[in-house]
Structure formats: structure tokens, C-alpha cells
Amino acid sequence: MRKVLPSHLGILLIVMTLISACGGGGASPSTPTAEPTATTLPTLEPTATFTPLPEPTATRFPVEACKIAPLAFTNVGLGFPPASYKLPSLGDVKTVVLFADFSDVPASQSPEDVFSLVSPNAEKFFNDLSYGRMNWTLEPHFTWLRLSQISSHYGQGIRTYEGHLEFIQEAVTLADADVDFSSADSVVVMVPVEATGIGYGPAFGAYDGQGYTADGKTISNGITSGADLPAWGFLWLNHESGHTLGLPDLYAYQYDYSNYDDQHRFVGGFGLMGYIDGKAPEFFAFERWQLGWLDDDQIFCQQEAEQTVSLTAIESAGGAKAVVIPISKSKVVVVESRRPLGYDADLVKSGALVYVVDTSVYSGQGTVMVYPILENDPYRYQSPLAVGESVTVEGVTVTVLEATDQGDTVQVTVAK
């Protein structure tokens, strides 16, 4: 597949983030990977019980030392505290879904058919990954709204903050008489998949108190779809909604166009904010921690010495989920356990995954980097450490001592 990077990067930071932070790089891939209707969802019970690994024997340091600040936050970014004006990640969250067509591309499908490309799978994804903490509902308004301009006008508009805002506001205004937006947390505008003038579907994000308005309310986050929707399926919406939750892109905005794999040199096939078609799309532990899907007591903050910690797989609920080692004010090393479970069912190797989070690095430039980086393994699928394997990153050595179906026991040594 080929993805084309939007050309507006570097104009303004917020514009760069809002427009380039879009599903898998901007434009639609040249060939679909699978028909959305053929997607089989995994069985994942967020409240399922598991056999706990041995309790860690290490000394706990204050977890606040591992809550690095969001130094490169441009409406999306990693770090604590997360921005309060982004889409809520806990409790009941409602997104209104509108359907808009154009005089040059009138809808050929029913709104219900288009909606089925994302629902109910997208809602289930966030419910599962949050371990039941986020109850995300999509509330569709099954009426085609005819926008005032031809489709290419909006295809150009999504490349700027003002144009994207105009796009969403026009659809919201047309629907306002029949839709109650007063309790909505965000809006998605879906267009006919034949509208090739709108090549991709990005997220929209405004700063606190800014955005589109309806029913006396200003909403700061939104999404519009594009012609690439059938290629990506429901995970497109979860990726873009990840931006409305505040998460950055983990793939590379600038890469060798003759080598597609180079676009995924940071995290490979791990994490939905990196590669939608990856074999391990579940969010990283650090992302889930930032979103409130993991509690502080599930994070083992280690500042020094050598410790042994037992981690349960990130794909299952409960237990200790990550060892986090602060390196600087903006950088931590993170260790988590990955298993071929849930949405990671296609993962080819289980083990302890080690990565660096650097909140001074902007979206699309390598905020997260997975280690080790191995030859002939561009998607990092051999990076999870098995028993006896180890890696040293930023002066931190991680060795796996034991592994079970539930997770990994790791020895973490911090060099001084």
C-alpha cells in the first residue's frame, strides 16, 4: 500500500498536527487490505479473571516521577497531565455521526450502509482496550445532508484548520434542527466512499473553547471521513478518534518514499496510532495510562537499582501492566508484556516489549520508539523479548526471567 503525506507540514504547529494527524498518513492506500465486513472481532472480556503472576518483590518509587510532561504537545502528544479539552476517555462518551453528500457525488448507499463500515466494531474496540472504562456510543442521524459546495472543495478544506472547521460546521448547522448536540462530546461527518475528491479522513482538533458550535455549545474535537474508508475499515475511526483523545501519530511523516517500511520505522506494527494494518494494534501501556485506562498502582515506576517485576499482558485486564523508568524530564523507558490476545491475536512472538517515550518529540517524528531494532524485521515483530533475552536502552537493561500465558517476569537494571 502507498500513503501520501499531506503537504502542509510545518506551516503552523496546530495546523500540522490537526491535518497531518490522520489515518495512517493522509491519503488512501492503493489497495484495500480487507473488506471491512469480513473483519472478525476478537473475543475480549475486560472483566475476565486471570491467574496472577507472582507479586513483584521490588521497591516502589513514587509514580509521579514517571509522569513526564507533554513538552511537544500541539493538540496531540504524550505526557501528563493530558489536555482537559480533548475527547473524554472515561465513562459515557457520545459522538454524533452525520452523513453528508455533494451535488457532484450524490450518495449511492444508505446512511445505514455507510455507518456499518465502522459500527458497532469501533465502539467495541475502545470499550475493550479501556477494560470497560470508556463507554463510547455513536449516535447516527440517518439522513444525507447536501453540502453547498462540490466534494473537491472540502477535500482541499481538510488541509487547513479553517477549511476543516468550515466542513464540520456546515454539516452540523444543516442537522441542528433535528439533532440534539447539547450532550455530544464530538461529531463525525461521513461522506460517500465514491467521493474521491476527499482522499482521506482526518481528525479535527481545536484548542479549549474553540471549535464548531451547536445548541449553545462549542465542541473542540471532530472527524470527517474520506474515500479511503473501505480500505481501513472501522479501525480508521479508532485511529482518528485516538487523535481526538489527544494521542499523536507514531508513524513517520517524512520517510523514504521508495521504501514504504521506512514510514513505520518507529514502532513497526505495534500500536494503532502507528500502523492501522499492524498485527498488534492495541494501544501501548503508556497511552492507556495517559487515558486513565490504567491506574497508577498498575504502573511500576523504577528510578534506580535492579528490580524484578511480574507484568500481566496488556491485552488482559488486571495486574501490573508496565515498568516505567524515567530518563529525563521528557523521556522514559517502558516495559510491558504482549501476547497474541484480543486485537493482537496475529502477533507472531510473545514477550516483554521495550520502548522509549519522549514527550519532547512531536507527532510523526518518533514520540515512541520500540526496541530492539533488528535487521530484516521492519515491523518489530521479533522485538518482544522471550525468556533469556535482553536489551539495553538508555542505560536500562531488561531481561526476561520467566514467561507464562498471563505475562512476563522481567529483571530491570538501571545503570548509574
N, C-alpha and C positions, 0 to 999 in steps of 0.2 A: 504494500500500500504506500501511497505518497501523501504527505501532508504539506500544505503550502503555508508558510508563516505569514501572517498579516504584516504589511509593510510599514506600519505606523510606529513601531517600537522606538522608544527614545524621544518621542515628541514631548510628551509630558508624562510624569510618572504615573499619575492616576489614569491617564488615557491608555498608557502602555499596559497597565495591569488590567483595566476593565475590558479592553478589547482583545488583547493577545491571550488573556486568561480564558481560553475557550477550549472546547472539547478536542483534546488530542492534537492541537497545533493549529487550528484555524480552518482549513478547508477540508472538504470531504475526501476520504481515501479513494483511490482509483477503483478499487473493487471491494464490495462488502465481504466481511469475514463470515457472516452467517445471517440467515434470515431471523429477524427478531422473534417471530412466532415460534421458532424452533428452539429457543433458549429454554433450557431446563434449570429451574432454580434448585439450589441445594436445600436439603433439609437441615435447618439450624434452629435449635431451641435455645434462646438466650438464657432461660432459667434452668437449663438441664444441669443435673448434678454430675460430678466427676470424682474420680479417685485422686485426692490431693497428693502432690509430691511432698517429700519431707520438708518440714519447716526450715527456712534458712537459719543458719547459725551466725550470720554476720551481724555486725553492729549497724544500726540505722543512724544515718546522719539526717539533719533537718531537711525536709524535702524542698523547702524554699530555695535552697542553694542550687537546685536543678531547674528552677523556673526562670529560664533565661528570657530577657526582654525582647520584644519584637522590633529590633533595630532597623530592619529593612521593610517595614510594613507599608504597603502602598494600596490600601484597601483589601489586600490579601497578604498573608505572611504567617509565619510560625512564631510563637512566643507567648509569654504571659505578661499581663492579662490580655485575653482576647478582646477585640473591639465589641462593645455592647450593642452597636447598631447593626451588626451582621445578623443573618437569619438565626433565630433561636435554635439551639441544638438539643434542648431538653424539654420534656413534657409534650403537650399538644401543640403542633405546629401546622398551620394551614396555608396552603398555596392555591390560589385561584388559577385555573387553566382556561385561557381564552383561545379562540380559533379565528384566524384572520386570513382572508384571501385577497386577490387583486384582480383588476379588470383584465390584465394580460394573462393571468394564471388563475382562473376560477377553480374552486375546489372540485375535484372529481370523486373524492371519497367523503363519507360522512364524518363529522367530528368524532363520532364514537370509534370509527376505524382508526383514525389518526391517534386518538387517545390510547388505544390498545397497544400502540408501539412502546409505550412507557409504563402504563398502569395495568395491573397492580404491582408489577415487579419492582419498580423504582421505590415505592413506599416500603415494600418488604425489605429491600436492601438496607435502608437506613435503620429500620426497626431492628434488624438482625445485628448489624455492625455496632449499634449503640447498646446492645444487650437489653433491648426493650426500653431504653431510657428516652428515646425520641419517637413519639407517635406522630409521624408525618402523614398528613392527609392531603390528597389532591382533590380539589373541588372544581369539576369541569362545568363550563357554561356551554352546552352543546348547540351553539349557533355560530354559523360562519358570519364574521364581521367583515364587510367590504371596506378596505382601507382606500384612502383618497388618491394614492399615487401608484404607479406600476411597481412591480416587485423589485426591479433593479435599484430603484430609489432607496428602498430600505436595505438592500444588500450593500450599498455604499454607506448608508447611515450607520450601520452597526460598527463601522470602523472608527467612529468618533463617539465621544461621550454624549455630545448634544444630539447627534443623529440617532443613537440608540435610545436615548431618553424620549425623543420625539416618537419613535416607533412604538414603544410600550405605552406612552401616554395616549396616543391616538386610539389604540385598541381599548384601553381602559375606559376612555371617555365614551366610546361607542357602546360599551357594555354597561356603563354605570347605572342606567335607568333600570336594568333588570338584575344586577348583581350587587350584593352587599359586600363591599370591600372593607368595611369598618373593622372586621376581625381577621383580615388577611395579613399574613406575615410577608408574603411575596406573591408575584404574579409570573406565570409562564405564558407566553404567546406562541402558539403553534401555527405553522403555515403549511400549505400543501407541499408535499415532498417533491412535486414537479416544479416548484419554484426555484429553478437552478440559478436565478439571479441572486438568490440568497444562499451562498455556497456553504455556509457553516452556521452553527447556532451558538453564540457566546453568552456569557453571563454579563449582567449589568450590575454595577455597584456604585452607589453614591455615598458621600460622607454623611455623617449624622445630621438629620434634619433636612437633608436634600433628597431629591428623587421625584417620582411621579406621584400625583395626588388623585384621591377619590374619596368621596364621603367624608370630607373634612380631615383626611388622614394623608400623611406623606409616607411613602414606602420606599426604602432605600435600596432594595435588592430585587432583581428580576432576571428573567432568561427569555431569549427568543430562539426558536428552532430554525433549522435550515434544511437544505436538500440532502445533507449527509446523514440525517436521522436514521433512515433504514439501515445504513451501514453499521452504525454504532449500537442501535437498539436502546433499551432502557438505561444502560449504563452511561449513555450520553447525559441524561438528565441528572444522574447522581454525580457525575464529574462536575458539571456546571453548577449544580447546587452545592458542591463542595466549595466552590468559589464564593457563593453567597453566604456560606458558613464561615468564610474567611481564610480558606486553605489556598496555598499557592500552587502553581503548576510545578511538577517535579521533572518534566521532560525539558530538553534544551531548546530555547527559542532560536539559537544560532547553532548550526551544525553543518557538517559536510553533506551537501545535497546529493552527492554521488554515493553516499553510504547511509542509508536510512537508519541503520542500527545506531549510528552516532547520535541521533536525536534522543536516544534513551540511555545515554552513557552514564547518567547519574544514579538511577535506581533500577534500571532494566525493566523487568516485567513485574516488579513489586509496586503495589500501591496504585489505586485508581487515578490519583492525581498525576501519575506518571504516564502510564500506558493503558488505555482502555481495554486493549486486546490482550493484556498480560495474563499469565497463568496464576498470578497471585494478586488480585485486585483489592483485597481487603486493606483498609486503612492501617497505617503504621500505629504502633502503640503511642508514640508521641502525639500524633494527630488526634487520636481518641482521648488522650489525657487532656489536651487543649480544649476539646469539645465538651469535656465533662462526662465522657462515657467511661472513663476510668477514674477511680478515686485516688487521692494522694497516697493512701495506705497500700495501694496496689503497685506503687512505684517505689523501687529501692534506690535511693539517692546515695551514691558512694563517692566520697571525696578523696579517700586515700586508702593505703594499705592493700591487703589481699583479703578478699571475701569470697565465700561460697554461697550462692543463691539458687533456689529452685524456682523456675518460672513455668507457669502453665501456658499452653498455646494461646496465642492471641485470638484465634478463631473460636475459642470456647469461653463461656462466661466463668467468672470467679477466679480467685487465686492471684498471686503476684504476677504482674504482667511485664515488667521491664526493670532492668538495671540502668540507671542514668548516671553518667559520670561527668561533672562539669569540668570543662577545659578552660573556658574563659567566660567573659560576660555575655558572649553571644554564641558559644559553641559547647555542645555536649556530645559525648559518645553514648549510644543507646544499644542495649542488648535485649532482644525479645525472642520468643520461641514461635516458630512457624510449623504448621502441619498441613497436609492435604485434606483440609476440612472446610465445610461451608463453601464460600465463594472461592477459596483457594484449593478446591478439590483437584485441580490439574497440576498442582505443584509437584515437581519431579524429585525434589530432595527435601527431606525434613531437617530441622536443626535450629540452632541458635543464629539469628540474623543480627549482624552488627552493622550499625550505620552512624554517620555523623550528621547532626543537625546544626546548621549555622544560620542564626537569625539575622546576621549582617549581610546575607546573600539574598538578592532579590529573586522574585518569582521567575522561573525559566532559566536561572543561571546556576542552579545547583544547591538549593537550600538544604537538600538531603542527599547524602552520598552513601551508597551501600558498599560494604567491603566483605571479603577481599575482591579485588578486581582481577579476574583470571583471563588468560588468553583463551580465545575461541569460546567465550561464554558472555556474549554481549548483553544478555538479559539477566545476568547474575543468578541463574537458576541453580548453579553449583555453589553459590556463596553461603547458604545456611551451613553452619558447622555441625558435623556429626561427632560422635564420641571420639575423643582423642585428637580432634582437630582444633587448631587455634589460629588466631590472627592478632596482630599488634597494630593498633591505630591510635595516633596522637598520644603515645606513651602508655596506652591502656592495652593489656594483654587479656584476651578472652579465650578460655579453654573449656570445652565441654567435657564434663566428668561422667555424666550419666544421662541417658535418654529413655523415655517411656512413651507410650501412646499419648500421654497427657502433656508432656513438655520436656524441658531440659534442665539439668543441674549444671551450672556454669561456675567456673572459678575466674574471678576478675581481679587482676593485679594492676594497681595504679603506680607507675614509676614516679619517683620524686627526684 
